[in-house]
Amino acid sequence: RPNADIFAAVESLCRRHGLSAARLRGCVGSLIGARFTDAPALEDFATEAFITDGTVAPDASGTPRADLSVALVGLSGALAEGRLARGQNAVLITFELALVEEP
């Protein structure tokens, strides 16, 4: 949904469907800019993003916790790539993703 944090959305989907561990496959969508843990932020209002590596694994309490890396292009044409920072990346309009259960 618009303005939902991408991490919260992925982790909520996992909980809803009983997935404690999963891999994300073929995921595309839009984010409001992008904040990374390993690269400079992209300040564009609208970005089109592709998840290049996405996993969900249980934390110490057993709660699903996502780890997401993306490649994206901003409205201005700026390119960026990196590991998304938790709680700092809201969906612009939609994000389509497939979760594959991991053993």
N, CA, C and O atoms as CSV, one atom per row, in Angstrom:
chain,resi,resn,atom,element,x,y,z
A,1,ARG,N,N,0.832,-1.185,0.000
A,1,ARG,CA,C,0.000,0.000,0.000
A,1,ARG,C,C,0.877,1.249,0.000
A,1,ARG,O,O,2.009,1.208,0.483
A,2,PRO,N,N,0.378,2.335,-0.525
A,2,PRO,CA,C,1.134,3.585,-0.485
A,2,PRO,C,C,1.518,3.965,0.947
A,2,PRO,O,O,0.735,3.804,1.883
A,3,ASN,N,N,2.731,4.467,1.088
A,3,ASN,CA,C,3.287,4.959,2.352
A,3,ASN,C,C,3.594,3.882,3.391
A,3,ASN,O,O,4.030,4.208,4.495
A,4,ALA,N,N,3.378,2.620,3.065
A,4,ALA,CA,C,3.732,1.535,3.996
A,4,ALA,C,C,5.228,1.289,3.915
A,4,ALA,O,O,5.799,1.292,2.824
A,5,ASP,N,N,5.863,1.077,5.050
A,5,ASP,CA,C,7.282,0.722,5.061
A,5,ASP,C,C,7.448,-0.646,4.411
A,5,ASP,O,O,6.741,-1.588,4.768
A,6,ILE,N,N,8.365,-0.766,3.469
A,6,ILE,CA,C,8.542,-2.008,2.724
A,6,ILE,C,C,8.921,-3.172,3.641
A,6,ILE,O,O,8.477,-4.297,3.408
A,7,PHE,N,N,9.723,-2.935,4.667
A,7,PHE,CA,C,10.093,-3.995,5.601
A,7,PHE,C,C,8.868,-4.473,6.387
A,7,PHE,O,O,8.636,-5.675,6.514
A,8,ALA,N,N,8.099,-3.535,6.903
A,8,ALA,CA,C,6.897,-3.886,7.667
A,8,ALA,C,C,5.920,-4.669,6.800
A,8,ALA,O,O,5.289,-5.614,7.274
A,9,ALA,N,N,5.792,-4.284,5.539
A,9,ALA,CA,C,4.864,-4.969,4.635
A,9,ALA,C,C,5.309,-6.407,4.374
A,9,ALA,O,O,4.500,-7.332,4.451
A,10,VAL,N,N,6.595,-6.596,4.064
A,10,VAL,CA,C,7.107,-7.945,3.796
A,10,VAL,C,C,6.980,-8.824,5.036
A,10,VAL,O,O,6.529,-9.965,4.941
A,11,GLU,N,N,7.367,-8.310,6.184
A,11,GLU,CA,C,7.315,-9.098,7.417
A,11,GLU,C,C,5.880,-9.414,7.812
A,11,GLU,O,O,5.609,-10.496,8.333
A,12,SER,N,N,4.963,-8.492,7.575
A,12,SER,CA,C,3.550,-8.729,7.850
A,12,SER,C,C,2.994,-9.844,6.957
A,12,SER,O,O,2.244,-10.705,7.416
A,13,LEU,N,N,3.371,-9.811,5.683
A,13,LEU,CA,C,2.944,-10.881,4.772
A,13,LEU,C,C,3.448,-12.240,5.240
A,13,LEU,O,O,2.710,-13.224,5.201
A,14,CYS,N,N,4.691,-12.298,5.678
A,14,CYS,CA,C,5.243,-13.557,6.168
A,14,CYS,C,C,4.471,-14.061,7.377
A,14,CYS,O,O,4.121,-15.239,7.446
A,15,ARG,N,N,4.206,-13.181,8.322
A,15,ARG,CA,C,3.447,-13.593,9.513
A,15,ARG,C,C,2.052,-14.072,9.130
A,15,ARG,O,O,1.574,-15.089,9.633
A,16,ARG,N,N,1.408,-13.334,8.240
A,16,ARG,CA,C,0.040,-13.664,7.819
A,16,ARG,C,C,-0.028,-15.048,7.171
A,16,ARG,O,O,-1.023,-15.756,7.322
A,17,HIS,N,N,1.024,-15.433,6.455
A,17,HIS,CA,C,1.015,-16.700,5.733
A,17,HIS,C,C,1.855,-17.777,6.406
A,17,HIS,O,O,2.112,-18.826,5.815
A,18,GLY,N,N,2.282,-17.523,7.634
A,18,GLY,CA,C,2.996,-18.525,8.405
A,18,GLY,C,C,4.396,-18.835,7.909
A,18,GLY,O,O,4.883,-19.950,8.096
A,19,LEU,N,N,5.054,-17.865,7.276
A,19,LEU,CA,C,6.413,-18.060,6.773
A,19,LEU,C,C,7.418,-17.462,7.757
A,19,LEU,O,O,7.407,-16.254,7.994
A,20,SER,N,N,8.271,-18.286,8.323
A,20,SER,CA,C,9.309,-17.742,9.205
A,20,SER,C,C,10.585,-17.451,8.436
A,20,SER,O,O,11.399,-16.628,8.855
A,21,ALA,N,N,10.757,-18.138,7.292
A,21,ALA,CA,C,11.926,-17.915,6.438
A,21,ALA,C,C,11.474,-17.956,4.983
A,21,ALA,O,O,10.709,-18.832,4.581
A,22,ALA,N,N,11.958,-16.994,4.200
A,22,ALA,CA,C,11.553,-16.922,2.791
A,22,ALA,C,C,12.599,-16.183,1.979
A,22,ALA,O,O,13.427,-15.454,2.524
A,23,ARG,N,N,12.552,-16.380,0.666
A,23,ARG,CA,C,13.371,-15.631,-0.283
A,23,ARG,C,C,12.406,-14.870,-1.172
A,23,ARG,O,O,11.365,-15.395,-1.567
A,24,LEU,N,N,12.761,-13.615,-1.490
A,24,LEU,CA,C,11.943,-12.807,-2.388
A,24,LEU,C,C,12.440,-13.016,-3.806
A,24,LEU,O,O,13.646,-13.044,-4.048
A,25,ARG,N,N,11.513,-13.162,-4.743
A,25,ARG,CA,C,11.847,-13.423,-6.143
A,25,ARG,C,C,11.068,-12.466,-7.049
A,25,ARG,O,O,9.877,-12.238,-6.837
A,26,GLY,N,N,11.737,-11.911,-8.052
A,26,GLY,CA,C,11.073,-11.112,-9.078
A,26,GLY,C,C,10.252,-9.953,-8.553
A,26,GLY,O,O,9.116,-9.761,-8.986
A,27,CYS,N,N,10.787,-9.190,-7.648
A,27,CYS,CA,C,10.051,-8.137,-6.960
A,27,CYS,C,C,10.326,-6.768,-7.584
A,27,CYS,O,O,11.482,-6.367,-7.718
A,28,VAL,N,N,9.279,-6.063,-7.959
A,28,VAL,CA,C,9.407,-4.716,-8.511
A,28,VAL,C,C,8.351,-3.819,-7.886
A,28,VAL,O,O,7.278,-4.280,-7.495
A,29,GLY,N,N,8.667,-2.535,-7.796
A,29,GLY,CA,C,7.711,-1.589,-7.253
A,29,GLY,C,C,8.304,-0.202,-7.179
A,29,GLY,O,O,9.368,0.072,-7.735
A,30,SER,N,N,7.599,0.666,-6.485
A,30,SER,CA,C,8.047,2.053,-6.368
A,30,SER,C,C,8.237,2.412,-4.898
A,30,SER,O,O,7.461,2.006,-4.032
A,31,LEU,N,N,9.282,3.176,-4.646
A,31,LEU,CA,C,9.573,3.677,-3.302
A,31,LEU,C,C,9.628,5.197,-3.331
A,31,LEU,O,O,9.862,5.796,-4.381
A,32,ILE,N,N,9.416,5.809,-2.189
A,32,ILE,CA,C,9.571,7.257,-2.056
A,32,ILE,C,C,11.034,7.510,-1.718
A,32,ILE,O,O,11.425,7.460,-0.552
A,33,GLY,N,N,11.841,7.783,-2.739
A,33,GLY,CA,C,13.276,7.905,-2.524
A,33,GLY,C,C,13.835,6.591,-2.032
A,33,GLY,O,O,13.176,5.558,-2.155
A,34,ALA,N,N,15.023,6.604,-1.482
A,34,ALA,CA,C,15.610,5.379,-0.937
A,34,ALA,C,C,16.690,5.735,0.066
A,34,ALA,O,O,17.508,6.623,-0.173
A,35,ARG,N,N,16.686,5.037,1.184
A,35,ARG,CA,C,17.712,5.170,2.212
A,35,ARG,C,C,18.409,3.820,2.336
A,35,ARG,O,O,17.760,2.780,2.443
A,36,PHE,N,N,19.738,3.852,2.322
A,36,PHE,CA,C,20.532,2.632,2.336
A,36,PHE,C,C,21.408,2.560,3.585
A,36,PHE,O,O,21.674,3.570,4.236
A,37,THR,N,N,21.846,1.352,3.900
A,37,THR,CA,C,22.833,1.179,4.973
A,37,THR,C,C,24.246,1.233,4.431
A,37,THR,O,O,25.192,1.439,5.192
A,38,ASP,N,N,24.409,1.050,3.109
A,38,ASP,CA,C,25.737,0.937,2.520
A,38,ASP,C,C,25.966,1.828,1.300
A,38,ASP,O,O,26.925,1.618,0.557
A,39,ALA,N,N,25.110,2.804,1.087
A,39,ALA,CA,C,25.233,3.702,-0.071
A,39,ALA,C,C,24.541,5.020,0.270
A,39,ALA,O,O,23.714,5.069,1.181
A,40,PRO,N,N,24.873,6.086,-0.457
A,40,PRO,CA,C,24.199,7.362,-0.219
A,40,PRO,C,C,22.706,7.283,-0.551
A,40,PRO,O,O,22.294,6.522,-1.426
A,41,ALA,N,N,21.914,8.071,0.152
A,41,ALA,CA,C,20.470,8.111,-0.085
A,41,ALA,C,C,20.161,8.668,-1.466
A,41,ALA,O,O,20.927,9.464,-2.010
A,42,LEU,N,N,19.040,8.246,-2.026
A,42,LEU,CA,C,18.530,8.806,-3.266
A,42,LEU,C,C,17.303,9.626,-2.889
A,42,LEU,O,O,16.324,9.075,-2.387
A,43,GLU,N,N,17.343,10.921,-3.123
A,43,GLU,CA,C,16.311,11.835,-2.645
A,43,GLU,C,C,15.123,12.024,-3.583
A,43,GLU,O,O,14.198,12.762,-3.242
A,44,ASP,N,N,15.115,11.382,-4.757
A,44,ASP,CA,C,13.990,11.539,-5.683
A,44,ASP,C,C,12.676,11.140,-5.014
A,44,ASP,O,O,12.641,10.208,-4.211
A,45,PHE,N,N,11.601,11.846,-5.348
A,45,PHE,CA,C,10.296,11.531,-4.771
A,45,PHE,C,C,9.830,10.146,-5.204
A,45,PHE,O,O,9.307,9.381,-4.394
A,46,ALA,N,N,10.019,9.828,-6.474
A,46,ALA,CA,C,9.551,8.549,-7.005
A,46,ALA,C,C,10.735,7.752,-7.540
A,46,ALA,O,O,11.575,8.285,-8.265
A,47,THR,N,N,10.794,6.485,-7.181
A,47,THR,CA,C,11.809,5.593,-7.719
A,47,THR,C,C,11.130,4.308,-8.160
A,47,THR,O,O,10.118,3.899,-7.589
A,48,GLU,N,N,11.685,3.685,-9.164
A,48,GLU,CA,C,11.259,2.345,-9.574
A,48,GLU,C,C,12.353,1.403,-9.117
A,48,GLU,O,O,13.519,1.574,-9.474
A,49,ALA,N,N,11.978,0.404,-8.326
A,49,ALA,CA,C,12.958,-0.455,-7.673
A,49,ALA,C,C,12.769,-1.916,-8.051
A,49,ALA,O,O,11.654,-2.376,-8.297
A,50,PHE,N,N,13.894,-2.637,-8.093
A,50,PHE,CA,C,13.923,-4.079,-8.304
A,50,PHE,C,C,14.729,-4.681,-7.153
A,50,PHE,O,O,15.875,-4.291,-6.927
A,51,ILE,N,N,14.143,-5.615,-6.436
A,51,ILE,CA,C,14.870,-6.253,-5.343
A,51,ILE,C,C,15.870,-7.238,-5.934
A,51,ILE,O,O,15.486,-8.219,-6.571
A,52,THR,N,N,17.152,-6.970,-5.719
A,52,THR,CA,C,18.218,-7.819,-6.253
A,52,THR,C,C,18.544,-8.971,-5.314
A,52,THR,O,O,19.026,-10.015,-5.753
A,53,ASP,N,N,18.284,-8.787,-4.030
A,53,ASP,CA,C,18.487,-9.839,-3.041
A,53,ASP,C,C,17.558,-9.559,-1.873
A,53,ASP,O,O,17.628,-8.499,-1.251
A,54,GLY,N,N,16.698,-10.502,-1.585
A,54,GLY,CA,C,15.762,-10.321,-0.487
A,54,GLY,C,C,15.545,-11.619,0.251
A,54,GLY,O,O,15.223,-12.648,-0.343
A,55,THR,N,N,15.724,-11.556,1.553
A,55,THR,CA,C,15.500,-12.734,2.383
A,55,THR,C,C,14.710,-12.338,3.623
A,55,THR,O,O,14.702,-11.181,4.043
A,56,VAL,N,N,14.059,-13.321,4.184
A,56,VAL,CA,C,13.389,-13.176,5.471
A,56,VAL,C,C,13.853,-14.344,6.318
A,56,VAL,O,O,13.830,-15.491,5.873
A,57,ALA,N,N,14.273,-14.053,7.539
A,57,ALA,CA,C,14.717,-15.086,8.470
A,57,ALA,C,C,14.212,-14.724,9.861
A,57,ALA,O,O,14.029,-13.545,10.163
A,58,PRO,N,N,13.988,-15.710,10.702
A,58,PRO,CA,C,13.519,-15.403,12.052
A,58,PRO,C,C,14.605,-14.741,12.892
A,58,PRO,O,O,15.773,-15.120,12.818
A,59,ASP,N,N,14.210,-13.738,13.698
A,59,ASP,CA,C,15.152,-13.129,14.638
A,59,ASP,C,C,15.218,-13.992,15.897
A,59,ASP,O,O,14.661,-15.090,15.918
A,60,ALA,N,N,15.877,-13.522,16.927
A,60,ALA,CA,C,16.065,-14.303,18.151
A,60,ALA,C,C,14.747,-14.714,18.799
A,60,ALA,O,O,14.681,-15.741,19.474
A,61,SER,N,N,13.693,-13.914,18.595
A,61,SER,CA,C,12.392,-14.245,19.183
A,61,SER,C,C,11.511,-15.050,18.234
A,61,SER,O,O,10.382,-15.396,18.582
A,62,GLY,N,N,12.020,-15.356,17.024
A,62,GLY,CA,C,11.252,-16.126,16.055
A,62,GLY,C,C,10.412,-15.289,15.109
A,62,GLY,O,O,9.690,-15.832,14.272
A,63,THR,N,N,10.498,-13.968,15.234
A,63,THR,CA,C,9.730,-13.058,14.382
A,63,THR,C,C,10.418,-12.908,13.029
A,63,THR,O,O,11.631,-12.704,12.979
A,64,PRO,N,N,9.661,-13.005,11.921
A,64,PRO,CA,C,10.277,-12.824,10.606
A,64,PRO,C,C,10.914,-11.438,10.474
A,64,PRO,O,O,10.304,-10.427,10.823
A,65,ARG,N,N,12.149,-11.408,9.964
A,65,ARG,CA,C,12.883,-10.154,9.790
A,65,ARG,C,C,13.483,-10.130,8.388
A,65,ARG,O,O,14.245,-11.021,8.011
A,66,ALA,N,N,13.129,-9.100,7.622
A,66,ALA,CA,C,13.555,-8.998,6.222
A,66,ALA,C,C,14.916,-8.322,6.091
A,66,ALA,O,O,15.314,-7.518,6.934
A,67,ASP,N,N,15.612,-8.666,5.025
A,67,ASP,CA,C,16.868,-8.032,4.611
A,67,ASP,C,C,16.727,-7.822,3.107
A,67,ASP,O,O,16.610,-8.791,2.357
A,68,LEU,N,N,16.737,-6.556,2.655
A,68,LEU,CA,C,16.407,-6.226,1.269
A,68,LEU,C,C,17.477,-5.375,0.606
A,68,LEU,O,O,17.880,-4.341,1.139
A,69,SER,N,N,17.935,-5.815,-0.559
A,69,SER,CA,C,18.846,-5.029,-1.391
A,69,SER,C,C,18.140,-4.744,-2.712
A,69,SER,O,O,17.430,-5.596,-3.247
A,70,VAL,N,N,18.348,-3.520,-3.236
A,70,VAL,CA,C,17.654,-3.114,-4.457
A,70,VAL,C,C,18.585,-2.417,-5.432
A,70,VAL,O,O,19.651,-1.920,-5.066
A,71,ALA,N,N,18.154,-2.396,-6.673
A,71,ALA,CA,C,18.699,-1.513,-7.693
A,71,ALA,C,C,17.504,-0.667,-8.121
A,71,ALA,O,O,16.399,-1.186,-8.280
A,72,LEU,N,N,17.723,0.640,-8.309
A,72,LEU,CA,C,16.584,1.482,-8.644
A,72,LEU,C,C,16.987,2.692,-9.464
A,72,LEU,O,O,18.157,3.062,-9.552
A,73,VAL,N,N,15.972,3.289,-10.056
A,73,VAL,CA,C,16.164,4.518,-10.818
A,73,VAL,C,C,15.140,5.531,-10.299
A,73,VAL,O,O,13.972,5.206,-10.086
A,74,GLY,N,N,15.607,6.757,-10.103
A,74,GLY,CA,C,14.734,7.810,-9.624
A,74,GLY,C,C,14.064,8.546,-10.765
A,74,GLY,O,O,14.435,8.377,-11.927
A,75,LEU,N,N,13.092,9.351,-10.439
A,75,LEU,CA,C,12.361,10.156,-11.410
A,75,LEU,C,C,13.293,11.051,-12.218
A,75,LEU,O,O,13.024,11.340,-13.384
A,76,SER,N,N,14.387,11.491,-11.600
A,76,SER,CA,C,15.357,12.358,-12.272
A,76,SER,C,C,16.300,11.586,-13.198
A,76,SER,O,O,17.076,12.189,-13.940
A,77,GLY,N,N,16.231,10.243,-13.154
A,77,GLY,CA,C,17.138,9.413,-13.938
A,77,GLY,C,C,18.332,8.919,-13.141
A,77,GLY,O,O,19.141,8.148,-13.656
A,78,ALA,N,N,18.454,9.351,-11.891
A,78,ALA,CA,C,19.559,8.907,-11.031
A,78,ALA,C,C,19.435,7.415,-10.736
A,78,ALA,O,O,18.342,6.908,-10.487
A,79,LEU,N,N,20.562,6.727,-10.769
A,79,LEU,CA,C,20.609,5.300,-10.464
A,79,LEU,C,C,21.206,5.092,-9.080
A,79,LEU,O,O,22.076,5.850,-8.651
A,80,ALA,N,N,20.733,4.062,-8.384
A,80,ALA,CA,C,21.286,3.741,-7.069
A,80,ALA,C,C,21.124,2.251,-6.827
A,80,ALA,O,O,20.272,1.589,-7.420
A,81,GLU,N,N,21.970,1.744,-5.937
A,81,GLU,CA,C,21.916,0.332,-5.595
A,81,GLU,C,C,22.449,0.161,-4.189
A,81,GLU,O,O,23.404,0.832,-3.798
A,82,GLY,N,N,21.834,-0.737,-3.421
A,82,GLY,CA,C,22.340,-1.001,-2.096
A,82,GLY,C,C,21.342,-1.735,-1.223
A,82,GLY,O,O,20.280,-2.169,-1.669
A,83,ARG,N,N,21.723,-1.854,0.024
A,83,ARG,CA,C,20.909,-2.533,1.035
A,83,ARG,C,C,20.016,-1.496,1.697
A,83,ARG,O,O,20.507,-0.500,2.227
A,84,LEU,N,N,18.711,-1.723,1.670
A,84,LEU,CA,C,17.772,-0.755,2.226
A,84,LEU,C,C,17.869,-0.695,3.748
A,84,LEU,O,O,18.084,-1.707,4.414
A,85,ALA,N,N,17.706,0.508,4.276
A,85,ALA,CA,C,17.703,0.727,5.725
A,85,ALA,C,C,16.296,0.440,6.270
A,85,ALA,O,O,15.298,0.879,5.699
A,86,ARG,N,N,16.237,-0.288,7.358
A,86,ARG,CA,C,14.951,-0.640,7.980
A,86,ARG,C,C,14.204,0.606,8.423
A,86,ARG,O,O,14.795,1.547,8.952
A,87,GLY,N,N,12.895,0.599,8.199
A,87,GLY,CA,C,12.030,1.661,8.693
A,87,GLY,C,C,12.173,2.993,7.994
A,87,GLY,O,O,11.613,3.983,8.465
A,88,GLN,N,N,12.903,3.065,6.885
A,88,GLN,CA,C,13.156,4.345,6.224
A,88,GLN,C,C,12.801,4.335,4.740
A,88,GLN,O,O,13.216,5.228,4.002
A,89,ASN,N,N,12.038,3.334,4.296
A,89,ASN,CA,C,11.736,3.209,2.872
A,89,ASN,C,C,10.267,2.882,2.670
A,89,ASN,O,O,9.845,1.733,2.800
A,90,ALA,N,N,9.499,3.912,2.352
A,90,ALA,CA,C,8.066,3.749,2.157
A,90,ALA,C,C,7.736,3.468,0.693
A,90,ALA,O,O,8.371,4.000,-0.217
A,91,VAL,N,N,6.735,2.625,0.491
A,91,VAL,CA,C,6.225,2.336,-0.846
A,91,VAL,C,C,5.546,3.592,-1.377
A,91,VAL,O,O,4.804,4.253,-0.651
A,92,LEU,N,N,5.797,3.923,-2.645
A,92,LEU,CA,C,5.139,5.076,-3.260
A,92,LEU,C,C,3.705,4.720,-3.632
A,92,LEU,O,O,2.771,5.303,-3.081
A,93,ILE,N,N,3.508,3.787,-4.546
A,93,ILE,CA,C,2.168,3.378,-4.965
A,93,ILE,C,C,1.957,1.893,-4.686
A,93,ILE,O,O,1.097,1.526,-3.885
A,94,THR,N,N,2.740,1.039,-5.345
A,94,THR,CA,C,2.600,-0.411,-5.153
A,94,THR,C,C,3.979,-1.067,-5.162
A,94,THR,O,O,4.974,-0.478,-5.585
A,95,PHE,N,N,3.999,-2.300,-4.680
A,95,PHE,CA,C,5.198,-3.134,-4.754
A,95,PHE,C,C,4.725,-4.551,-4.948
A,95,PHE,O,O,3.994,-5.085,-4.114
A,96,GLU,N,N,5.134,-5.168,-6.040
A,96,GLU,CA,C,4.755,-6.542,-6.331
A,96,GLU,C,C,5.915,-7.447,-5.950
A,96,GLU,O,O,7.063,-7.192,-6.314
A,97,LEU,N,N,5.603,-8.506,-5.211
A,97,LEU,CA,C,6.662,-9.411,-4.814
A,97,LEU,C,C,6.155,-10.827,-4.680
A,97,LEU,O,O,4.967,-11.062,-4.459
A,98,ALA,N,N,7.064,-11.760,-4.814
A,98,ALA,CA,C,6.778,-13.174,-4.617
A,98,ALA,C,C,7.672,-13.677,-3.506
A,98,ALA,O,O,8.883,-13.461,-3.521
A,99,LEU,N,N,7.071,-14.348,-2.545
A,99,LEU,CA,C,7.805,-14.927,-1.429
A,99,LEU,C,C,7.846,-16.446,-1.621
A,99,LEU,O,O,6.813,-17.088,-1.808
A,100,VAL,N,N,9.045,-17.000,-1.572
A,100,VAL,CA,C,9.219,-18.444,-1.691
A,100,VAL,C,C,9.696,-18.955,-0.338
A,100,VAL,O,O,10.719,-18.506,0.178
A,101,GLU,N,N,8.955,-19.891,0.228
A,101,GLU,CA,C,9.304,-20.428,1.546
A,101,GLU,C,C,10.662,-21.100,1.506
A,101,GLU,O,O,10.967,-21.868,0.594
A,102,GLU,N,N,11.472,-20.800,2.510
A,102,GLU,CA,C,12.786,-21.423,2.677
A,102,GLU,C,C,12.670,-22.447,3.806
A,102,GLU,O,O,11.937,-22.238,4.772
A,103,PRO,N,N,13.393,-23.543,3.676
A,103,PRO,CA,C,13.338,-24.563,4.754
A,103,PRO,C,C,13.984,-24.067,6.032
A,103,PRO,O,O,14.024,-24.792,7.026
